Amino acid sequence: MNSRQPIPVVVLAGFLGSGKTTVLNHLLASRGGTRIGVVVNDFGSIEIDAMSVAGQVGDSMVSLGGGCLCCAVDGSELDAYLEKLSAPAHRIDVIVIEASGLAEPQEMIRMLVANENPAVRYGGMVEVVDAAEFDATRARHPETDRHLAVADLVVLNKTDRVDAGERARIEKELAALCAPGTPVVGADHGRIDPELLFDRRPWTETRGQLSFEDLLAEAGGHDRCTHAHAAYESTEFSSEQALSPRRFMDFLDRRPAGLYRIKGFVWFGVPGHEERYEIQAVGRFLRFDPQPWRRGEPRLTQLVLIGSGTDGEGLLRELEACREEAPQDANPESMWGVLRYVDRPAEDGGDAREPDTSEAPPTD
């Protein structure tokens, strides 16, 4: 991950007992060479495996050997901690905020979008749901419906505690509560592939000394290989021909719910927009980041699509249909759909696009 690019900040939300900390522990244990900064928006005991091993928990900042920095903060301190975590010296690749079980995700999203620190950017909101307590949670917390409506990705945790019929019923209800197209990822014991949320560096790219976590993983102290990846399929697409921005945005608008993650670079070649556009999609969350081509770098599109139950060949056919034979003749206005998802610095006359939280269903 390019450390000169803004660090994505992913919000991990869900009510008490849903399994947020378990998901977070799994991400930390399975992170490979990725340096994760963690902010815990709660007070009290923090059950993070790495911190427990190090024997350090509490409200103070903790620095592990691999650069995982964990803090317990309230909302008013968020900007200060993001500034600390994004300092170049820490070389953090991604920041995960474990929101309090009683936090309002919409407010946290607004805080992140409004954050003026150019070193960080909002990276999407993941809502963790307890399958075994789904109905009871909604009864105790009617705001659950509102939280689900703004989620970019839903992790249906503890699926091992319900039968197939109950799981199907819950997934049907989630489809009605969430915004159209929001993916629902099933998990037990919080085991999801970290690649669904962020890129993992290959071990060979890890800079400096191995962290305490890495040494434990090599020695078998952590169950690094949980085979979570077995539930997902990866499809790769490459094209030396530019893509039509309109057809590509249509493809993104129609992407199936089982397509959890899209990452890579897109070449549109439209006059005035000849840069390469990095794309990061986590569930419903979508962001483009225009970047200059490196000297001698070939102009092409390279995408990786990760999902479950998806038709890889069908996705490739749809992407091939997005190719544009004469991008130099395209109207620059055809880029408007893409530019809606580009963060523009204020001094350039643009603003980051704030996620739409207005469609949350009313609660009693």
C-alpha positions as a Python dict, from the first residue, in 0.01 Angstrom:
ca = {
    (1, 'M'): (0, 0, 0),
    (2, 'N'): (146, 339, -93),
    (3, 'S'): (217, 525, 231),
    (4, 'R'): (202, 858, 45),
    (5, 'Q'): (-166, 806, -23),
    (6, 'P'): (-425, 899, 242),
    (7, 'I'): (-475, 622, 497),
    (8, 'P'): (-823, 464, 478),
    (9, 'V'): (-1018, 473, 805),
    (10, 'V'): (-1268, 188, 837),
    (11, 'V'): (-1545, 207, 1099),
    (12, 'L'): (-1626, -126, 1264),
    (13, 'A'): (-1968, -92, 1428),
    (14, 'G'): (-2224, -316, 1596),
    (15, 'F'): (-2405, -350, 1928),
    (16, 'L'): (-2253, -501, 2240),
    (17, 'G'): (-2202, -873, 2202),
    (18, 'S'): (-2219, -874, 1822),
    (19, 'G'): (-1855, -975, 1794),
    (20, 'K'): (-1679, -654, 1686),
    (21, 'T'): (-1375, -722, 1903),
    (22, 'T'): (-1358, -1080, 1777),
    (23, 'V'): (-1360, -953, 1418),
    (24, 'L'): (-1092, -699, 1507),
    (25, 'N'): (-875, -962, 1676),
    (26, 'H'): (-902, -1179, 1366),
    (27, 'L'): (-802, -890, 1141),
    (28, 'L'): (-498, -821, 1359),
    (29, 'A'): (-394, -1186, 1369),
    (30, 'S'): (-438, -1227, 991),
    (31, 'R'): (-299, -895, 874),
    (32, 'G'): (18, -1027, 708),
    (33, 'G'): (261, -740, 658),
    (34, 'T'): (-8, -471, 686),
    (35, 'R'): (42, -216, 962),
    (36, 'I'): (-294, -155, 1130),
    (37, 'G'): (-371, 141, 1355),
    (38, 'V'): (-662, 70, 1589),
    (39, 'V'): (-879, 322, 1768),
    (40, 'V'): (-1124, 183, 2024),
    (41, 'N'): (-1410, 423, 2084),
    (42, 'D'): (-1489, 288, 2430),
    (43, 'F'): (-1356, 283, 2784),
    (44, 'G'): (-1279, -12, 3005),
    (45, 'S'): (-1119, -343, 2926),
    (46, 'I'): (-1006, -375, 2565),
    (47, 'E'): (-997, -737, 2460),
    (48, 'I'): (-745, -716, 2180),
    (49, 'D'): (-532, -1029, 2157),
    (50, 'A'): (-215, -845, 2063),
    (51, 'M'): (-252, -603, 2353),
    (52, 'S'): (-330, -880, 2599),
    (53, 'V'): (-19, -1066, 2490),
    (54, 'A'): (187, -751, 2537),
    (55, 'G'): (33, -708, 2882),
    (56, 'Q'): (-79, -353, 2811),
    (57, 'V'): (-441, -241, 2816),
    (58, 'G'): (-609, 80, 2921),
    (59, 'D'): (-655, 436, 2806),
    (60, 'S'): (-295, 510, 2708),
    (61, 'M'): (-148, 470, 2363),
    (62, 'V'): (20, 134, 2310),
    (63, 'S'): (288, 78, 2047),
    (64, 'L'): (356, -278, 1937),
    (65, 'G'): (666, -381, 1749),
    (66, 'G'): (492, -396, 1414),
    (67, 'G'): (344, -50, 1441),
    (68, 'C'): (-7, -143, 1555),
    (69, 'L'): (-109, 150, 1772),
    (70, 'C'): (-416, 101, 1989),
    (71, 'C'): (-593, 373, 2184),
    (72, 'A'): (-911, 406, 2390),
    (73, 'V'): (-1077, 738, 2315),
    (74, 'D'): (-1405, 920, 2314),
    (75, 'G'): (-1538, 1099, 2009),
    (76, 'S'): (-1391, 1439, 2101),
    (77, 'E'): (-1041, 1293, 2085),
    (78, 'L'): (-1080, 1124, 1749),
    (79, 'D'): (-912, 1392, 1537),
    (80, 'A'): (-610, 1404, 1766),
    (81, 'Y'): (-561, 1028, 1757),
    (82, 'L'): (-603, 1012, 1381),
    (83, 'E'): (-334, 1276, 1350),
    (84, 'K'): (-103, 1069, 1570),
    (85, 'L'): (-173, 744, 1387),
    (86, 'S'): (-123, 901, 1046),
    (87, 'A'): (222, 1039, 1131),
    (88, 'P'): (468, 914, 865),
    (89, 'A'): (697, 765, 1131),
    (90, 'H'): (439, 495, 1210),
    (91, 'R'): (397, 388, 844),
    (92, 'I'): (36, 281, 913),
    (93, 'D'): (-147, 131, 613),
    (94, 'V'): (-505, 127, 744),
    (95, 'I'): (-685, 251, 1055),
    (96, 'V'): (-977, 56, 1204),
    (97, 'I'): (-1208, 231, 1451),
    (98, 'E'): (-1397, -10, 1674),
    (99, 'A'): (-1700, 199, 1761),
    (100, 'S'): (-1867, 174, 2098),
    (101, 'G'): (-2169, -54, 2104),
    (102, 'L'): (-2381, 251, 2173),
    (103, 'A'): (-2215, 480, 1919),
    (104, 'E'): (-2406, 643, 1635),
    (105, 'P'): (-2228, 536, 1314),
    (106, 'Q'): (-2378, 827, 1119),
    (107, 'E'): (-2207, 1077, 1348),
    (108, 'M'): (-1875, 897, 1323),
    (109, 'I'): (-1902, 889, 944),
    (110, 'R'): (-1974, 1263, 935),
    (111, 'M'): (-1676, 1329, 1164),
    (112, 'L'): (-1446, 1132, 934),
    (113, 'V'): (-1575, 1290, 615),
    (114, 'A'): (-1539, 1637, 769),
    (115, 'N'): (-1190, 1562, 900),
    (116, 'E'): (-945, 1808, 746),
    (117, 'N'): (-638, 1589, 791),
    (118, 'P'): (-518, 1517, 433),
    (119, 'A'): (-331, 1208, 555),
    (120, 'V'): (-652, 1012, 622),
    (121, 'R'): (-974, 941, 436),
    (122, 'Y'): (-1299, 767, 519),
    (123, 'G'): (-1286, 402, 409),
    (124, 'G'): (-1637, 270, 470),
    (125, 'M'): (-1853, 140, 756),
    (126, 'V'): (-1885, -228, 849),
    (127, 'E'): (-2176, -333, 1073),
    (128, 'V'): (-2137, -655, 1272),
    (129, 'V'): (-2462, -841, 1349),
    (130, 'D'): (-2512, -1130, 1592),
    (131, 'A'): (-2711, -1394, 1403),
    (132, 'A'): (-2814, -1575, 1722),
    (133, 'E'): (-2947, -1256, 1885),
    (134, 'F'): (-3071, -1069, 1579),
    (135, 'D'): (-3437, -1035, 1683),
    (136, 'A'): (-3352, -963, 2048),
    (137, 'T'): (-3100, -694, 1945),
    (138, 'R'): (-3354, -517, 1725),
    (139, 'A'): (-3608, -528, 2009),
    (140, 'R'): (-3360, -379, 2259),
    (141, 'H'): (-3210, -133, 2012),
    (142, 'P'): (-3461, -8, 1753),
    (143, 'E'): (-3184, 211, 1612),
    (144, 'T'): (-3034, -109, 1468),
    (145, 'D'): (-3239, -53, 1154),
    (146, 'R'): (-3094, 296, 1111),
    (147, 'H'): (-2739, 166, 1153),
    (148, 'L'): (-2793, -107, 896),
    (149, 'A'): (-2928, 146, 647),
    (150, 'V'): (-2593, 332, 635),
    (151, 'A'): (-2367, 25, 640),
    (152, 'D'): (-2144, -40, 341),
    (153, 'L'): (-2084, -402, 439),
    (154, 'V'): (-2266, -623, 693),
    (155, 'V'): (-2090, -909, 872),
    (156, 'L'): (-2349, -1162, 989),
    (157, 'N'): (-2147, -1312, 1274),
    (158, 'K'): (-2209, -1631, 1477),
    (159, 'T'): (-2370, -1808, 1184),
    (160, 'D'): (-2257, -2135, 1342),
    (161, 'R'): (-2522, -2079, 1612),
    (162, 'V'): (-2824, -2075, 1377),
    (163, 'D'): (-2956, -2331, 1131),
    (164, 'A'): (-2979, -2277, 757),
    (165, 'G'): (-3345, -2176, 764),
    (166, 'E'): (-3294, -1915, 1035),
    (167, 'R'): (-2991, -1775, 858),
    (168, 'A'): (-3188, -1742, 534),
    (169, 'R'): (-3467, -1559, 720),
    (170, 'I'): (-3221, -1313, 877),
    (171, 'E'): (-3044, -1251, 548),
    (172, 'K'): (-3381, -1176, 385),
    (173, 'E'): (-3462, -924, 660),
    (174, 'L'): (-3117, -766, 629),
    (175, 'A'): (-3170, -725, 254),
    (176, 'A'): (-3488, -528, 330),
    (177, 'L'): (-3326, -315, 604),
    (178, 'C'): (-3002, -232, 423),
    (179, 'A'): (-2962, -5, 124),
    (180, 'P'): (-2999, -188, -209),
    (181, 'G'): (-2687, -379, -303),
    (182, 'T'): (-2533, -386, 46),
    (183, 'P'): (-2341, -715, 76),
    (184, 'V'): (-2393, -945, 374),
    (185, 'V'): (-2092, -1162, 462),
    (186, 'G'): (-2153, -1465, 682),
    (187, 'A'): (-1893, -1547, 949),
    (188, 'D'): (-1840, -1757, 1259),
    (189, 'H'): (-1606, -1643, 1536),
    (190, 'G'): (-1552, -1318, 1343),
    (191, 'R'): (-1344, -1484, 1075),
    (192, 'I'): (-1359, -1279, 758),
    (193, 'D'): (-1084, -1235, 505),
    (194, 'P'): (-900, -906, 576),
    (195, 'E'): (-878, -856, 198),
    (196, 'L'): (-1248, -768, 207),
    (197, 'L'): (-1159, -450, 399),
    (198, 'F'): (-798, -366, 315),
    (199, 'D'): (-495, -483, 122),
    (200, 'R'): (-251, -713, 295),
    (201, 'R'): (115, -662, 216),
    (202, 'P'): (311, -968, 113),
    (203, 'W'): (545, -1083, 387),
    (204, 'T'): (841, -992, 166),
    (205, 'E'): (737, -626, 171),
    (206, 'T'): (740, -593, 549),
    (207, 'R'): (993, -327, 635),
    (208, 'G'): (1218, -349, 936),
    (209, 'Q'): (1204, -601, 1216),
    (210, 'L'): (920, -850, 1245),
    (211, 'S'): (662, -751, 1503),
    (212, 'F'): (578, -955, 1811),
    (213, 'E'): (260, -1068, 1635),
    (214, 'D'): (451, -1175, 1325),
    (215, 'L'): (697, -1379, 1532),
    (216, 'L'): (409, -1549, 1711),
    (217, 'A'): (242, -1628, 1380),
    (218, 'E'): (560, -1780, 1242),
    (219, 'A'): (599, -1989, 1558),
    (220, 'G'): (238, -2106, 1542),
    (221, 'G'): (129, -1892, 1835),
    (222, 'H'): (-155, -1743, 1631),
    (223, 'D'): (-390, -1944, 1417),
    (224, 'R'): (-306, -1732, 1115),
    (225, 'C'): (-458, -1962, 855),
    (226, 'T'): (-826, -1992, 943),
    (227, 'H'): (-920, -2073, 583),
    (228, 'A'): (-1161, -1778, 578),
    (229, 'H'): (-1047, -1718, 222),
    (230, 'A'): (-1205, -2047, 116),
    (231, 'A'): (-1548, -1882, 121),
    (232, 'Y'): (-1453, -1618, -138),
    (233, 'E'): (-1364, -1613, -504),
    (234, 'S'): (-1129, -1370, -674),
    (235, 'T'): (-1169, -1253, -1034),
    (236, 'E'): (-899, -1052, -1213),
    (237, 'F'): (-955, -825, -1512),
    (238, 'S'): (-698, -645, -1725),
    (239, 'S'): (-746, -431, -2034),
    (240, 'E'): (-503, -233, -2248),
    (241, 'Q'): (-806, -60, -2395),
    (242, 'A'): (-961, 228, -2202),
    (243, 'L'): (-1297, 182, -2032),
    (244, 'S'): (-1607, 389, -2092),
    (245, 'P'): (-1677, 580, -1769),
    (246, 'R'): (-2052, 561, -1821),
    (247, 'R'): (-2060, 188, -1893),
    (248, 'F'): (-1821, 118, -1605),
    (249, 'M'): (-2036, 317, -1361),
    (250, 'D'): (-2340, 125, -1486),
    (251, 'F'): (-2151, -196, -1408),
    (252, 'L'): (-2074, -71, -1055),
    (253, 'D'): (-2436, 32, -1000),
    (254, 'R'): (-2551, -318, -1101),
    (255, 'R'): (-2283, -517, -920),
    (256, 'P'): (-2428, -821, -741),
    (257, 'A'): (-2465, -826, -363),
    (258, 'G'): (-2214, -1111, -344),
    (259, 'L'): (-1938, -889, -484),
    (260, 'Y'): (-1782, -758, -164),
    (261, 'R'): (-1467, -584, -278),
    (262, 'I'): (-1322, -419, -592),
    (263, 'K'): (-973, -274, -603),
    (264, 'G'): (-721, -172, -866),
    (265, 'F'): (-672, 97, -1129),
    (266, 'V'): (-891, 214, -1416),
    (267, 'W'): (-784, 393, -1732),
    (268, 'F'): (-1056, 603, -1893),
    (269, 'G'): (-842, 818, -2124),
    (270, 'V'): (-1109, 1086, -2154),
    (271, 'P'): (-965, 1428, -2252),
    (272, 'G'): (-878, 1619, -1936),
    (273, 'H'): (-895, 1300, -1729),
    (274, 'E'): (-601, 1097, -1859),
    (275, 'E'): (-478, 996, -1511),
    (276, 'R'): (-510, 645, -1378),
    (277, 'Y'): (-800, 617, -1133),
    (278, 'E'): (-741, 399, -830),
    (279, 'I'): (-1067, 235, -725),
    (280, 'Q'): (-1153, 106, -378),
    (281, 'A'): (-1496, -44, -319),
    (282, 'V'): (-1594, -210, 8),
    (283, 'G'): (-1955, -318, -14),
    (284, 'R'): (-2152, -10, -111),
    (285, 'F'): (-1863, 224, -33),
    (286, 'L'): (-1694, 349, -348),
    (287, 'R'): (-1404, 584, -400),
    (288, 'F'): (-1185, 688, -693),
    (289, 'D'): (-844, 849, -651),
    (290, 'P'): (-687, 999, -966),
    (291, 'Q'): (-309, 955, -976),
    (292, 'P'): (-41, 1040, -1233),
    (293, 'W'): (104, 759, -1438),
    (294, 'R'): (459, 667, -1351),
    (295, 'R'): (718, 727, -1618),
    (296, 'G'): (704, 451, -1876),
    (297, 'E'): (403, 285, -1711),
    (298, 'P'): (168, 126, -1968),
    (299, 'R'): (-185, 265, -1984),
    (300, 'L'): (-417, -14, -1879),
    (301, 'T'): (-693, -114, -1640),
    (302, 'Q'): (-619, -374, -1372),
    (303, 'L'): (-892, -486, -1134),
    (304, 'V'): (-937, -750, -865),
    (305, 'L'): (-1294, -843, -768),
    (306, 'I'): (-1355, -1045, -451),
    (307, 'G'): (-1690, -1201, -369),
    (308, 'S'): (-1888, -1508, -280),
    (309, 'G'): (-2125, -1693, -513),
    (310, 'T'): (-2037, -1459, -798),
    (311, 'D'): (-2018, -1555, -1164),
    (312, 'G'): (-1655, -1477, -1249),
    (313, 'E'): (-1696, -1534, -1621),
    (314, 'G'): (-2009, -1320, -1623),
    (315, 'L'): (-1827, -1036, -1445),
    (316, 'L'): (-1547, -1053, -1701),
    (317, 'R'): (-1796, -1035, -1988),
    (318, 'E'): (-1958, -728, -1834),
    (319, 'L'): (-1622, -558, -1786),
    (320, 'E'): (-1516, -641, -2141),
    (321, 'A'): (-1834, -467, -2260),
    (322, 'C'): (-1712, -152, -2082),
    (323, 'R'): (-1416, -111, -2322),
    (324, 'E'): (-1407, 214, -2519),
    (325, 'E'): (-1250, 210, -2866),
    (326, 'A'): (-1199, 587, -2900),
    (327, 'P'): (-1164, 744, -2553),
    (328, 'Q'): (-999, 1051, -2705),
    (329, 'D'): (-1331, 1136, -2870),
    (330, 'A'): (-1537, 1097, -2552),
    (331, 'N'): (-1718, 1396, -2403),
    (332, 'P'): (-1550, 1504, -2074),
    (333, 'E'): (-1899, 1520, -1922),
    (334, 'S'): (-1906, 1140, -1937),
    (335, 'M'): (-1670, 1148, -1634),
    (336, 'W'): (-1923, 1315, -1407),
    (337, 'G'): (-2044, 986, -1262),
    (338, 'V'): (-1687, 892, -1167),
    (339, 'L'): (-1600, 1234, -1028),
    (340, 'R'): (-1888, 1213, -779),
    (341, 'Y'): (-1672, 960, -593),
    (342, 'V'): (-1347, 1157, -601),
    (343, 'D'): (-1236, 1352, -295),
    (344, 'R'): (-1139, 1698, -411),
    (345, 'P'): (-929, 1920, -179),
    (346, 'A'): (-1108, 2235, -70),
    (347, 'E'): (-840, 2455, -226),
    (348, 'D'): (-921, 2294, -562),
    (349, 'G'): (-1281, 2401, -526),
    (350, 'G'): (-1417, 2059, -440),
    (351, 'D'): (-1532, 1866, -138),
    (352, 'A'): (-1533, 1507, -30),
    (353, 'R'): (-1864, 1343, -111),
    (354, 'E'): (-2045, 1279, 215),
    (355, 'P'): (-2220, 941, 240),
    (356, 'D'): (-2597, 964, 215),
    (357, 'T'): (-2740, 887, 557),
    (358, 'S'): (-3082, 1033, 483),
    (359, 'E'): (-3246, 707, 378),
    (360, 'A'): (-3235, 541, 719),
    (361, 'P'): (-3578, 397, 802),
    (362, 'P'): (-3761, 559, 1094),
    (363, 'T'): (-3739, 395, 1434),
    (364, 'D'): (-3996, 374, 1705),
}
